[in-house]
């Protein structure tokens, strides 16, 4: 691939190429979550809700996942769970052993659910919580929009936001919703792993002190004529996830 080809590359194709490369590296290095034995957890049926930015509509399908019963961490508002996802079986499949095959090689995801009670570990299954999950997905797509505008100016380092979607667990009490995205594993060219570069509360990383994430946040503000600011920039290298979009409305 030539330099000009890379410059013109569709962001979706580039993201697929980066994820494919990351997946190949993960296979070569082994599953970083193998020690958690998620493949031994019972599989669950889920409904996947995927936002379609071209038509501004939501598309649904069904698949199966395995998720840890307890969160591995939490923030001020959400629990975070380790999860593995496989593609659904073909319609012609009748062998139930399909659900047990290959889970050790299934893709790793982080699933986030709004908490109702931090002390008891109770998740919020209210309609408001489900709306908040949808809004989180929309924010990710809006951040992706501004990243594409940023990349159109051919910065030295182009950036990508991982696409997210919602998962509904219809067989659980309350049918909880989770915001889900690929787990980012590895280090960047500087040897740094997952890094939070700034927050919507004013924090700016002073250790790694990378320029691109801060310039992108500023770009989103000026490009939107002061109506938007993409913050909470975090990820590995120039592959970012879980941003916040501050607005004046």
N, C-alpha and C positions, 0 to 999 in steps of 0.2 A: 504494500500500500504506500503510495507516494504522499508527500506532504500536502499537495493540493487535494488529493482524495480524502485525507483526514479532515481537512478544513471544511469540505463540503458534506461530510458524512452526516446523515440523518441522526438526530440525538437518540431516537429509539433504537436504531441499528447499533449505534455506539454503545448504548447501555447494555444491549443484548450481548455485544462482543465482550464488554468488560465483565459482565456476570458469568459468561461462559468461561472466560479466562480464570476468573476467581474460583469457579466451580472445579475446573481442572486442577488448579493449585490445591484446593481443599482435598480433592480425592487423592492427590499425590502425597499430601502431608498427613492425611487421615482426618477423621471427623473430630473437630475440637470439642464437640459435645458428647463424644462417645462415653465418657465416664459417668454421665448422668443417666444412661440406660433408658432414654426416652423411647427407644424402640420396643421396650417391654410394657409401656403404658397402653391400656386398651384404646383402640381406635374409636373415633367419634365422627358421626355424620355432621357436616356443617353446610351452611348456605353461604356462598361467597357473593358479596355485593361489590361490583366493580363500576367505578365512575367512568363514563364515556365523555371526555371533554369536548369532542367534536359535536356531539348532539346534546350535551348537558343533561344526559339521562343516566340511569343506573341499570346495569345488566346483572342478572343473577344466574348462578349455576350451583351444582352440588359437588362436593368432594369429601375426602376423608382426611383427618389429621390425628396426630398424637400430641398431647400437650401435658406438661407437668401439672400436677394438682396444686402445687404451691408456687407462688411467685418467687423469682430469684432476687428481685429487688422491687422497689417502688419509689415513686416521686411524691410530690405533694398531692397529686390528684389521681395518679394511675398506678395500678399494679403491672408488672412486666413478667411474662411467662415465656419459657423456652418451648418451642413448638416445632414439629416436623410435619411437612405436608407432602403428600403424593398426589399424582393425577388420579382422577376417578377411573375405575375399571371400564373397559369397553362395554357397550350395551350388550354384546354377545357373550360376555364373561359370565360363567355360572360357577366357577371354582372359588369358594369362599376363602381358600388359602391365599388368594390374591392380597388380602388385607394384611397378611403376616409376612409377605415376601418383600425383601428389599428395603425395609424401614431403616436399616443402618446406613443406607446410601441416600435416604430421602433428604430433601433440602431443609436447611435450618432457617427458622423464622423467629421473630420476636413479636409476641402478641400482647397488646396493651388494653387493659380494661379499666374503666373508671371505678374508683373505690367509694364505697358507701361508709364503711367503718374500718379504719386502719387497724384498730385493736383486735377486732374479731376476724379480719380478713374477708369481710363481706363485700361482694361486688355490687355495684349499682346497676340494676336491671330496668330502671325506669325509662320511660319514653324520652325523657330529657337526656339521659346518658347515651341512648342510642343516637339521638340527634347530634350530640357532641362528637360521637365517633364519626358520623357522616361529615361533620364540619372539619374534623381533623384530616380526613381524606381530601376534602376540597382544598384545605390550606396547602397540603403537599403538592397538589396539582397547580395551585396558584404560584407557589415557589418555583415549581418546574417551569412555568411560563416565564417568570422573570429570569430564570437561569438561561433559557433559550435566547431571550433578548440580550442578556449579558454576553453569551457566546457569539452572537451575531457580530459583535464588535471585535472579534478575534483577539481575546486577551491571551497573554502568554500561557496561562493555565485555564483550560475550559473546565466547567463544573457540571455535575449531573446530580439530580435528586432521585433517589430510588422511588419507584412507584409503590403506592400503598393501596390496600383495599380493606373492606370490612368483612369480618366473619361472624355469622350468627350461629349459635348452638341451639338448634330447635328442640333437642331432646333434653336439655338441661332446664332446671326450674328457673322461670323468669326469662328464658331464651336470651341470655346475655349476648352482647355484641362486643367484638374486639377490633381494634385497628391493628393491622398486620403488615409487616414488611420484612424483607430478607435480612438475615443477620449478616453484618459486615465483619469479615474475619481478616486478620493479617495486619501488615504494617505498610506505611507509605514509603516513598523514596528516601525520606529522612530517617526512617527507622521507627517512626512514631505509630502507635496503634490508634484506636478510636479516641478522638480528641474533640472536646467542646471548645469551639473557637470564640463564641460570644453568646450572650443570652439576651432575652428581652428585658432584663432588669439592669442592663448596663455593664455586665462583666465582659472583659476582653482578655483572651489568653495572653499572658506575658511570658510563658515558658517557650513554647514552640515559636510563637510570634510570627505566624504566617500572614502574608499580605493578602492573598487572593480572597479568603473568606470575608475579611473586613471590607475590602474594596467592593465585593459583591453586595454586601449589606448596604453600603453607601450608594452604590449604583441603583439598587431597587428604589431607594428613596427619591433620588434625583430623576430617574427615568419615569417614575410615576407622578412626577411633579408634586412630590411631598404627600401623596395620599397613601402610600404603602411603604413599609420597611420590613424586609425579610431578615429575621434574627433567629437566635438559637441555632446557629450554624454548627453542625457537628457531623462527624463521620471519620472515614479513613481516606487519606489523600484528598482527592477532589470528588469523591463519591459521598454525598451528604444525605442526611435523613432527618425526619421528625423536626422540621422547622416551625417557627411561629411567624405569622404575618401580622404586623401591627398596622392599623389603619386609622384614618381620621373620621370614620363614620360609624 
